[in-house]
């Protein structure tokens, strides 16, 4: 009988974002490796998409915020409290994979103990670090640290997206031999250069600079820096345009700020399908990404960088951390301080990429930013955990 892998996650397709993309890629890689895959997730607000071959998706009602995301303490608990029972039902899996938040990890560990099933923790970020940066109250921070450490220490294996994240997991008390760096990326078949621009080195027809920010907008990203920078940039380049696609807790505030500081120059259409985001990136002169210094998320590997490179578009990164190091170390664009004046100064002299530049960026993404390749590495670890029975 084929191994059965369960994936426990509050967010999955048709949700849009790094987590659902990453987990869907993992599910597909596990099926390709000969597994049966069952995903325990939340019911979407809209239509349920067709299932991938070999993947059974079991959805349950959950609380969502105004943007439709499962985000916040009550929405998390509305998924995680019933999750323990859901994990106890049905055929006994060979292994379970869970995503954050830590409460999902606790539910997975409790059910795993009851059924003697090993589990794997997928760690795109360390939540307790973000809570420290956000100034969470001490009782909340203590509870979060305990929940996170308990979930990670009980895992048969931990999948980290960066080496820095892996070190944080080891510091949390997980034996180094259980921690595996699998990387991250995007679907390079969806995120591709715009055909016309990839073939023609001629300057774009648009008179002003075209910039795109694609992804989550939260206090950690500090995307406000780009709205304020564009308010400065349009004084000398009135035709410059910025499109910021995606959602997040900061999106409503940024929309109001853009209407006040840069009316007509900055557009925030909300979350869009990946294909539209890819088209916007591929047609842009520059992709924007940021991380607030000292936010606690410096170890993250922003998929914005890989998505932009896959579309052949150079990145202007504002801030510090792993994302900045990747952009600087692989010549994917430029890095500046997380400061509106610094961003505006860089954009004023930004060189529009020609076809050769776009091709080099695309080649880097195919080699280093493929989500499918990262999923294959993650699937290999999950299979070893299933075979070892959590030993």
N, C-alpha and C positions, 0 to 999 in steps of 0.2 A: 504494500500500500504506500502511496506517495506521502511524504511528510506533510503535515498540516501546520501551516504558519498562520497565526492570528496577529493582526495589526490593530492596536487600540489607539485611536486618535480622534480628537474632537473635530478635526478639520480634514476633509478629503474632497476629491472631485464631486460636484462641480465647483467647490470653493476655489478661489484664485489666490495664490500666494506660494511662498517658498515651501512651506510644510506640506500642503496637499500635492504639489508637484513632486517633491522629494519622495513622499510615501507611495504615490502612484507608480513612480519609477521603480521603487523597491519591490512593490507587488509584482510588476511585470518581470523584473529580473528573477524573482523567486519562481514564478511560473516557468520562465525559460529554463531554470535549473531543475525543473521536474517536481515542484511543490504544488500543493493545493493551498490557496490563500483565501483567508476570510478576514474581511475588514469590519471591525466594530466601530461605527462612527455616528455622527449626528445627521438627522434628517435635514435636507436642504430646504430653503424657503421656496425655491422654484422647482421645476421639473427634475426628476431623477434621471441622470444620463444613463445610456446603455452601459452594462458592465463589461470590463475587459475580459477576454477569454481566460478561463481558469481562476477568476477572482469572483468571490461571492461577497457582496457588500450588504451588511445588516445595519440598518439605520434606525435610530430612535429619536423621539422628540427631544428638543433641547432649547434652552433660553438663548436668544441672540440679542445683540445690541441694536441700536438704531441703524447701523450700517450693515446689519446682517451677519456680523462676525460673532463667533463664540469667544467672547473676551470679557474678563471681569470675574470676580470671585463667585457670584451667584451663577452665571452661565457655566463656569468651570464645574462647579459642584453639581449643576443640573445634568451634566454628562457623567461626571466621575462617580457620584453616589450609586446610580443604577449600574454603572460599568462593572462593579464587583460581581453583582448577580449575573450579568450577561456573560462574564468570563467563566462562571461556574457551570453554565448550561452548555448543552450540545456535546459533540464529540470532543474528547480530550485532545488538545493540540500538542504537537511536539515541541513548540516554542511559541512565545508571545513577544511581539515587538511593541514598545510603547513610545509615544512622543510626550513632551511636556504638555501641561504643567506638572509639577511634582505630585499633585493629587492623583493624576492619572497613573503615575509610577507607583504610588501607594496602593491603589486599587489593584494594579497588576501584580504587585508583590503578595498581597493578601490572598488573591485568587490562586496565584502560583503555589503558595504554601499549602493551600487546601487541596490542590489537585496534583501537587508534586510536579509542576511544570516549570521548566526554566524560562527566563525571559531576558530580553535584550533591551537596553535603554538607548534610544537615539537622542543624542545631545547636540542640538544646533546652538544652544547657548546655556549658560549657567544662570538660572533665575535669581538665586540669592545675590549674585553680584549686581544685577540690575536693581534689585530691591534696595540695596545699600545706597546706590547712586540716587535712587528716587527719594531717599529719606524716609523709608518705611518705618513705622513705629517699632520699637524694640520687640514687643511681643509678636508682632506679625513677622518680623525678620527672623526671630528665633524659631517660630513654627515653620517658616518656609525652609530654613536651613536644615532643620531636623527632617522634614518630609523629603527634601531633595536628597540628603545624604542617605537616608534609609532606603529610598528607592534605588539609588545608584549602587550602594554597597551590596544589595541583594541580587544584582544583575549577574547573569552568567557572562555577559559581555556588554561593553559600552561602546557605542559608535560615536566618535567625535568628528566634527567637520573640519577642525583645524588642530594643528599641533599644540597651540596655546590653550585651546579648549581642553585637550587631552590632559595637559599639565594641571589645569584646575580640577579636573575630575580626580586625578591622582591625589591632589592635595585634600580632596574631600574624603579620602580614605579608601579609594578603590585600588586594589592591587594593579600595578602597571601592566602586568601581563594580560589583564582583562580589557584594557583600553585600546581601541583600534582607531587610527585616523583614516577616515574613508573619503574625506573631501566633500565637495559640493559642486553644484553647477546648474546648468539650464538645459532644456531640450533644444539641442542645436539644430534639430529639423524644423522647429517652429521659429526659433530666433535666428534669422538669417539676414544677410544684407539685402537692401532693396535692389532688385535686378537692374534697374536703369542706372543707379549710382555706382553699382559694382562694376559696370561695363564702361562707364564714361567718366573720364577724369575732369570733364568740364565743370565749371563752377555751378552750383545750384541756381535755379531761377529765382528763388526767394531773395528779396533784397536785404533782409536782415538775418542775423544769426538765429538759427533754430536749435533750441535746446529741449531736452526731454528728461524729466525725472520720472522713473517708473518703479513703484514699489510702496512699501509701507511708510506711512508718515506718523511717527510717534515722537515723544520727547527725546528718545535716544538718537534718532536720526538728525533731529534739529534742522529739518528742511526749510524752516523759516529763513535761514541764511540765504537761500536762493531767491525767495520772493523779494527780500530787501535788496539783494544784489541787482536784480532785474529793475527795480525801481531806480537804481543808480545808472544802470547800463542804458536804459531807454532815453536818458537825457542826451546821450551822444549817438545812440543807434535806435531811433524811435521805431524802426520796423522789426526789431528783435522780438522773438516770441518764445515763450516757455510753456510747455504742456506738462502738467504734473498728474500722472495717472496712478491710481491706487487709492487705498483707504487707510484708516488708522485714526487713533484718538485725536490727532492733531489736525486732521483734514478740515473740519468745519472752521477752526480758527484760521488756518492758512487761507481758506477760501475768502473769508471776510477781510483778512489782511491784504490779499491780492487785489480785491475790489477797491480797497482804500488807497494802496500805494502804487499799484501798477495796473489800473483798469485797462482792459483790452490787450494787455501784453502777457498776462499770466492766466492760463486756463486750467481749471481743475475739474475734469469731467467725471471723476470718481473711478471706481474699479471697472476695468474693461477686459474683454477676452484677451488671452495671451497673444493671439494672432494680430489683434489691433495694436497691442503694446509693441510687438515686434516690428510692425510696419512703421509706427511712429519713431522708434529707435533707429531703424534702418535709414529713414529719411532725414534724420537730425544731423547737425554738424557736431554736436557734443551731447553726451549723456552726463547727467549730474548724479552724484552720490555723496553721502555725508554721514558723519558720526560725531556726536558731541564728545570732545575730549573728556576723559574722566567719568564717562557715563557708566562704566562697568561692562560695556559691550565691545570693548576694543578687540576682544578675541574672536568676534564674529567674522564670518566670511560672507560679506554681502553678495547676494546673487545678482544685484544690479550691475556689478562690474563684469561678470561673465556674460550676462544678457547683452550688454552693450557691445562687448568685444565680438560676440557671436554675430551681431548685426553689422559688424564692421565700423562701429562708431567709437571714437576715443572718449575717455572718461575724464571729467574734472572732479576730483575727489576733494571735499572740504573736511578736514579733520585729521584724525590719527587712527591707528589700529591696523588690523590685518588687511583690511581693504586698501588702505593707503599704501601699505607695503607692497601689495600685489601690483597696484597701478604703477608705482615707482620702479619696482624691481623688474617688471616685464615690459616697460615702456608702453603702457596702455593708455597714456594720456598725461595728466599732470596732477600734482597734489599741492593744495594751498591750505592756509590756516582756515579754521572754521570762523570766518569773519566776512561780512558782506562786502567790505571794501576790497579785500583780497580776492574774493570771487569775481567781483565786477571788473577788477583790473585784469584778471586772467582772461575773462570773456571778451574784453575789448580788443585784445590782440590774438584771439584764438584762431589758429590756422585751420581753414576748412579742409577736411581730409579728402585726398584724391583716391582713385581706385586702387593704387598700389598700397597705400596706407590701410585702406579698408580690408584688403586681401590679407595683409600681415596680421591684423587684429583677428580676423576670422580664423586664420590658421592656428593662432594661439588658443582660441576658444575650443576649437575642435580637439586639440591635444590636451589642454589643461582644464577646460571648463565644461566638459560634457557631463550632464546629470546621469546619463545612462551608464557611463563608466564608473561614476561614484556609486551608483546603485548596484552594479555588479560586485564591487568590492564589499559593500555592505551585505549583500546577499550571501557572499561566501562566509562571512563571520556568523551570520544568522544560522546558516546550515551547520557550521561547526558546533554552535551552541546547542542546536537541536540534537545532533548526533552524540554530543557529550552528556546530554541529560542534565546540563547545568553544572557539571563537575568543574 
